Amino acid sequence: MTAPAGRGTTTVSERAVRRIAERAVTEALPGGNASRATGAAASVRGGRAELSLGAVLPYPPPLADTVRDVQRHVAARTGQLTGLDVASTRVTVTSLAVPRVPVPPAPEGDAGRTPRRWWSERRVPVAVLTAVGAAACGALAFDMVQVHAAHRTAAAWRAGTVDWLSGHGPGDPAVVAAGVLTALLGVWLILLAVTPGRRHQSTVRAPAARVDAAVDRSVVRSLVRDAVADVAGTGAVRVRVRRRRVGVRAGLRFGDRARTRDAVGSAAGAALAACELRRVPRLRVTVVPEPVWRPPLDPGREAPSGPTPDRPVPVPARTPAGGR
């Protein structure tokens, strides 16, 4: 019987060694701390191999211990699968990645806590009102401290204001105008407090309880318009997205109008369902024939024999003079 050494030789290419080493990097750190290779180089000389790897390692485990574990596992795994003696394994850390934590699904009982409207924080009105009130109260408090603590005379603006108020009663036009403006300001602040705001955003179903997520209505409009534009026979498409209704108006260039309308409604409904809106708006579809559209012929009817815009009247050929 021929000895194993005399039957032939097995050569492992550098490409195979490189692929095995890259795969071994992903197996080095089990569990949630997964790593991956960004590149690898291998040099095979006889029965020895040298590896050079680039890897993305997880954060925040200790970097030195993690690199040591990756080197040890890659050398052992590559030598086991190829039968080569891995002399050296160089690992270059190209970047660090935070492992993704899976989001637990929302319990059934907490699904209704997500609001249907995303309330605005009204930062600009609150900041303006706070700044004006703080400035007025601060100036008044500073002047009163100056008067009572330092025994100084009252500021000119405060004395002038008191003198003006003492000479103008409730029926004065200036006082009435100031009262109306103050009342309008109060009504505006009440409206800001009781209305949600963010009219251009719609809430979507969140993956967890007490998590608010929203999508801009312009994005919903773009998705619906792109879905309707892919329907065969449609031309210009206009989409209008409101809080409770979505209107789609599509032009018809060719094909049956009823079938195209059904296809447009199905495409728009699928696009809205993919958005996973918290409140699904009503869909209204309108298909308007364009000037180039012609109604399709009924299979049971024969084509008209007379002239049509698509079939011009045939013109007989002229006979040359003197011919028969």
C-alpha positions in Angstrom: 0.0 0.0 0.0 1.3 3.4 -0.9 2.2 5.7 1.9 0.1 8.9 2.3 3.1 11.1 1.5 3.6 9.3 -1.8 0.0 9.7 -3.1 0.4 13.5 -3.7 0.3 16.8 -1.9 -2.5 19.1 -0.7 -1.9 22.8 -1.3 -4.1 25.4 0.4 -4.2 28.7 -1.5 -3.7 32.0 0.2 -7.3 33.0 -0.8 -8.8 30.1 1.1 -6.6 30.8 4.1 -7.8 34.5 4.0 -11.4 33.5 3.8 -11.1 31.1 6.7 -9.4 33.7 8.8 -12.1 36.3 8.1 -14.7 33.8 9.1 -12.8 33.0 12.3 -12.9 36.6 13.3 -16.7 36.6 13.5 -16.5 33.4 15.6 -14.0 34.8 18.1 -16.4 36.6 20.4 -19.6 34.6 21.1 -22.8 36.1 22.4 -23.7 39.8 21.9 -20.1 41.0 21.6 -19.8 40.1 17.9 -16.8 41.2 15.8 -16.3 41.2 12.1 -13.3 41.4 9.7 -12.8 44.4 7.5 -10.0 42.9 5.5 -7.4 40.1 5.6 -4.1 39.2 4.0 -2.4 35.7 4.1 1.1 34.5 3.2 1.6 30.7 2.8 5.0 29.2 2.6 5.1 25.5 2.7 3.4 24.4 5.8 3.5 27.8 7.5 1.1 30.7 7.2 1.2 34.3 8.4 -2.0 36.3 8.8 -2.8 40.1 8.9 -6.3 41.1 9.7 -8.4 44.3 10.1 -11.3 43.9 12.5 -14.1 45.8 14.1 -14.3 45.1 17.8 -17.1 45.8 20.2 -17.1 48.6 22.8 -16.6 48.8 25.8 -14.7 45.5 26.6 -11.0 45.8 27.3 -9.2 46.2 24.0 -6.0 44.3 24.8 -7.8 41.3 26.1 -10.2 41.3 23.2 -7.4 41.4 20.6 -5.6 38.6 22.4 -8.7 36.4 22.3 -9.2 37.2 18.6 -5.6 36.4 17.8 -5.7 33.1 19.7 -9.0 32.0 18.2 -8.1 32.9 14.6 -4.7 31.1 14.8 -6.2 28.0 16.3 -9.3 27.9 13.9 -7.2 28.5 10.8 -4.6 25.9 11.7 -7.4 23.4 12.5 -9.2 23.8 9.2 -6.2 24.2 6.9 -3.6 22.0 8.6 -1.0 24.8 8.4 1.1 26.1 11.2 0.0 29.7 11.8 3.3 31.4 12.8 1.9 34.9 13.4 -1.4 36.7 13.5 -1.4 40.5 13.3 -4.8 42.2 14.2 -5.4 45.8 13.4 -8.4 47.4 15.1 -10.0 49.6 12.5 -13.0 50.8 14.6 -15.1 50.1 17.6 -18.9 49.3 17.5 -21.5 49.4 20.2 -23.4 46.1 20.2 -27.1 46.5 19.3 -29.5 45.8 22.1 -32.8 44.2 21.0 -35.9 46.3 21.8 -38.5 44.2 23.7 -42.0 44.2 22.2 -44.6 46.4 23.8 -47.1 44.6 26.1 -50.6 44.3 24.9 -51.9 46.4 27.8 -49.6 49.3 27.1 -50.3 49.6 23.4 -52.9 52.3 23.9 -50.6 54.6 25.8 -48.9 55.9 22.7 -50.8 59.1 21.7 -52.3 59.6 18.3 -50.9 63.1 18.1 -47.4 64.2 18.9 -47.6 67.3 21.1 -45.2 70.1 20.5 -43.2 71.5 23.3 -43.7 75.1 22.1 -40.2 76.1 22.8 -40.1 79.4 21.0 -43.3 80.9 22.5 -42.3 79.7 26.0 -38.8 81.1 25.6 -40.1 84.5 24.4 -42.7 84.7 27.1 -40.2 83.7 29.8 -37.6 86.2 28.6 -40.0 89.1 28.5 -41.5 88.3 31.9 -38.0 87.7 33.5 -36.8 91.0 32.0 -39.8 93.0 33.3 -39.8 91.4 36.7 -36.1 91.8 37.1 -36.1 95.4 36.2 -38.9 96.2 38.6 -37.3 94.2 41.4 -33.9 95.9 40.8 -35.4 99.4 40.9 -37.4 98.6 44.1 -34.3 97.3 45.8 -32.4 100.4 44.8 -35.2 102.6 46.3 -35.7 100.8 49.6 -32.1 99.6 50.3 -30.0 102.3 48.8 -32.5 105.1 49.4 -32.3 106.3 45.8 -35.1 107.9 43.8 -37.3 105.7 41.6 -36.2 105.1 38.0 -37.6 107.5 35.4 -39.4 104.8 33.5 -41.2 103.6 36.6 -42.2 107.0 37.7 -43.4 108.0 34.3 -45.4 104.8 34.0 -47.1 105.4 37.3 -47.9 109.1 36.4 -49.3 108.0 33.0 -51.5 105.4 34.6 -52.8 107.8 37.2 -54.0 110.2 34.5 -55.7 107.6 32.2 -58.8 105.7 33.3 -60.4 102.5 32.0 -62.2 104.3 29.2 -59.1 105.8 27.7 -58.5 104.5 24.1 -54.9 103.6 24.8 -55.9 101.6 27.9 -58.7 99.8 25.9 -56.2 99.0 23.1 -53.7 97.6 25.6 -56.4 95.5 27.3 -57.5 94.0 23.9 -53.9 93.2 23.0 -53.4 91.5 26.3 -56.6 89.5 25.9 -55.6 88.4 22.4 -52.2 87.3 23.8 -53.9 85.3 26.5 -56.2 83.6 24.0 -53.2 82.8 21.8 -51.3 81.2 24.7 -54.4 79.2 25.7 -54.7 77.9 22.1 -51.0 76.9 22.2 -51.5 75.1 25.4 -54.6 73.0 24.4 -53.6 72.2 20.8 -51.0 69.5 19.9 -49.2 71.4 17.2 -46.8 69.7 14.8 -49.5 69.5 12.1 -47.0 68.3 9.5 -46.2 65.1 11.5 -48.1 61.9 12.1 -47.4 59.4 14.9 -46.4 55.8 14.0 -46.7 52.6 15.9 -43.8 52.4 18.4 -42.0 49.1 19.1 -42.1 49.6 22.9 -44.4 51.1 25.4 -44.3 54.8 26.2 -42.1 55.5 23.1 -43.3 58.3 20.8 -42.4 58.1 17.2 -43.5 60.3 14.3 -43.0 60.7 10.6 -43.2 63.8 8.5 -46.2 63.9 6.2 -44.0 64.9 3.3 -42.3 61.5 3.5 -45.7 59.8 3.5 -46.6 61.8 0.4 -43.4 60.9 -1.4 -43.9 57.2 -0.6 -47.5 57.2 -1.8 -46.6 59.1 -5.0 -43.8 56.8 -5.9 -46.0 53.7 -5.3 -48.8 55.1 -7.5 -46.3 56.2 -10.2 -45.3 52.6 -10.7 -48.8 51.6 -11.7 -49.0 50.9 -15.4 -51.0 53.5 -17.4 -50.6 56.4 -14.9 -49.2 59.8 -15.8 -48.9 62.8 -13.5 -49.6 62.0 -9.8 -50.6 64.4 -7.1 -50.9 63.4 -3.5 -52.3 65.4 -0.6 -51.8 64.1 2.9 -53.8 65.4 5.8 -54.3 64.1 9.3 -57.5 62.1 8.6 -57.5 61.8 4.8 -55.1 61.2 1.9 -56.1 62.3 -1.5 -54.5 60.8 -4.6 -55.1 62.2 -8.1 -53.6 60.3 -11.0 -53.6 61.0 -14.7 -54.6 58.1 -17.0 -52.6 57.7 -20.2 -53.7 54.3 -21.4 -55.7 51.3 -20.2 -59.0 50.8 -18.6 -60.0 53.5 -16.2 -61.7 51.3 -13.6 -58.9 48.8 -13.4 -56.3 51.5 -13.2 -58.3 53.1 -10.3 -58.3 49.8 -8.5 -54.6 49.3 -9.0 -53.9 52.9 -7.8 -56.0 52.4 -4.7 -54.2 49.1 -3.9 -50.8 50.6 -4.4 -51.6 53.7 -2.3 -53.2 51.6 0.4 -50.1 49.3 0.6 -47.8 52.3 0.9 -49.9 53.7 3.7 -49.9 50.4 5.5 -46.1 50.2 5.2 -45.8 53.6 7.0 -47.5 52.0 10.1 -49.3 55.1 11.0 -51.0 55.2 14.4 -54.2 56.5 12.8 -54.7 55.2 9.3 -56.3 58.1 7.2 -59.1 57.6 4.7 -57.9 57.1 1.2 -59.6 59.0 -1.7 -58.5 58.0 -5.2 -59.3 60.0 -8.4 -58.2 58.9 -11.9 -58.5 61.6 -14.5 -58.0 60.7 -18.2 -55.3 62.7 -19.9 -55.7 64.2 -23.4 -53.7 61.3 -25.0 -55.9 58.6 -23.5 -58.3 56.7 -25.7 -61.0 54.3 -24.3 -60.0 50.6 -24.9 -62.0 48.7 -27.5 -64.7 46.3 -26.3 -63.6 42.7 -27.4 -67.2 42.0 -28.4 -67.4 45.0 -30.7 -65.8 45.4 -34.1 -63.5 48.3 -34.8 -65.2 51.2 -36.5 -64.7 51.2 -40.2 -65.0 55.0 -40.7 -62.2 57.5 -40.2 -61.0 58.1 -36.7 -58.4 60.4 -35.2 -56.1 57.3 -35.1 -57.1 56.1 -38.6 -57.0 58.8 -41.2 -59.0 58.6 -44.5 -56.9 56.7 -47.1 -56.0 58.8 -50.1 -56.0 56.9 -53.5 -52.8 56.9 -55.5 -52.7 59.3 -58.5 -52.4 57.8 -62.0 -49.8 59.4 -64.1 -51.0 61.5 -67.1 -51.5 59.4 -70.2 -51.7 56.2 -68.3 -54.6 53.7 -68.3 
